[in-house]
Every structure is written in structure tokens, then in C-alpha cells.
Amino acid sequence: MNPSVSETTDADREFGAREIDEIVDTFEFLEEWDQRYQYLIELGEKLAPLPAEWKTEENWVKPCMSTVHVCAENVVGSPGTIRFRGDCDTSIIKGVLALLIDLLSHRTLEQIRRLDVDGLFKRLRLEDHLSPSRHVGIYAIVDKMIERAESVSGLKSVRH
């Protein structure tokens, strides 16, 4: 999903890595999985509701067990910058969605593609605490976010 390291600038790596480090630090501060689970639920509760008209087929994350919708839009006054919105019917996945929306919003398509979301999930050890099908769903959310970003950017998908 991510381009080779040689295509990523130091600024891209540093910017994304710093934010990922902050997320991981927050999770490490919460030592028990129950505390982390509660933190994710609280993140999800803060996510603004997605208007019904945005809960469309094209915004639906089909491989996810939960009902998840995610959409992207260009940020007015900031050419090339994308913001995400989304919603989910289960609290834990809604929390992960909120975390991803926060991490991936207000970036360009290329920055979104270059973020090491795989590394984030590994460092958070989500696979240790979520069922395999939920884990697959989380990656499907990331793929849908990239697809929606490509759509609003008018660029074709470039998979690596």
C-alpha cells in the first residue's frame, strides 16, 4: 500500500511518524487493554454523526463486519488537502475509525498514501485484541479512505 522508502521525503516520514508515535505513546500510557478499549470507545463517541445522505453505497466499507461509512472531501481554502468523515454502528470500530479520521485528515493524497498505518496497527497490537475479521475490517477502512481520497482528488489508484 505504501510507496518505497526512497519515494518518501524525510519531511513526510517525520511528520507522520511523530503523530503515530503520539498515538502509540497514549496507548502505552494506558497499560491495560481494558483502558485502551475504553479510550477507543471515547474517541468514537466524539465522532460527529455522518449525515444520512453520505451513507451511500460508494462510502460503505463492505468487507467490515460492522456497518461503516467513510467519505472524503477537499478542504476549502487548502488545495489538495483532504478531510474525512465517517460513522460506524459498533463502538470499538467507531473508535478506530475516529483515530484514523484524525490521523489521515488534513493531508494530501500523497501524504495519506505514505503514512505507515500498518506500522501503527502493529505497534498498537490491535491484532492481539481484536478478532481476525475485525482486523480485516480495519484494513478495509484504511483502503476505503484511500479510495475516497483518490476519488475527490480525481487521481487513479496507484497500489504499491
Residue pairs with C-beta under 8 A, 6 or more apart in sequence:
1 113
1 117
1 118
1 142
1 143
1 146
1 159
1 160
2 8
2 113
2 114
2 115
2 116
2 118
2 160
3 113
3 114
3 160
4 160
5 13
7 114
8 114
12 110
12 111
12 114
13 114
15 111
16 111
16 114
16 115
16 116
17 116
19 103
20 103
20 115
20 116
20 119
20 120
20 123
23 99
23 103
23 120
23 124
24 120
24 123
24 124
26 39
27 36
27 39
27 124
30 36
30 39
33 129
36 124
36 129
37 92
37 129
39 95
40 91
40 92
40 95
40 96
40 98
40 99
41 91
41 92
41 94
41 95
42 95
43 94
43 95
43 98
43 99
43 102
44 88
44 91
44 92
44 93
44 94
44 95
44 96
44 97
44 98
45 91
45 94
46 98
47 86
47 87
47 94
47 97
47 98
47 101
48 85
49 87
50 69
50 71
50 85
50 86
50 87
54 69
54 71
54 85
55 69
55 87
56 69
56 71
58 148
58 151
59 69
59 70
59 71
59 144
59 148
60 67
60 68
60 69
61 68
61 69
61 70
61 137
61 140
61 141
61 144
62 140
63 136
63 137
63 140
64 93
64 136
64 137
64 138
64 140
64 141
65 90
65 133
65 134
65 137
66 88
66 89
66 90
66 93
66 94
66 134
66 137
67 88
67 89
68 86
68 87
68 88
68 89
68 93
68 97
68 137
68 141
68 144
69 86
69 87
69 88
70 84
70 85
70 86
70 97
70 101
70 141
70 144
70 145
70 148
71 84
71 85
71 86
71 148
72 82
72 83
72 84
72 85
72 145
72 148
72 149
72 151
72 152
73 82
73 83
73 85
73 152
74 80
74 81
74 82
74 83
74 152
74 153
75 81
75 82
75 83
75 106
78 106
80 108
80 109
80 153
81 106
81 107
81 108
82 104
82 105
82 106
82 107
82 108
82 109
82 112
82 149
82 152
82 153
83 105
83 106
84 100
84 101
84 104
84 105
84 145
84 148
84 149
85 101
86 97
86 101
86 141
87 94
87 97
88 94
88 97
92 130
92 134
93 134
93 137
93 138
93 141
96 126
96 138
96 141
97 141
100 117
100 141
100 142
100 145
103 115
103 117
103 120
104 112
104 115
104 117
104 145
104 149
107 115
109 149
109 150
109 153
109 155
112 145
112 146
112 149
113 146
113 158
117 142
121 127
121 138
121 139
126 135
126 138
127 135
130 138
146 157
147 157
150 156
150 157
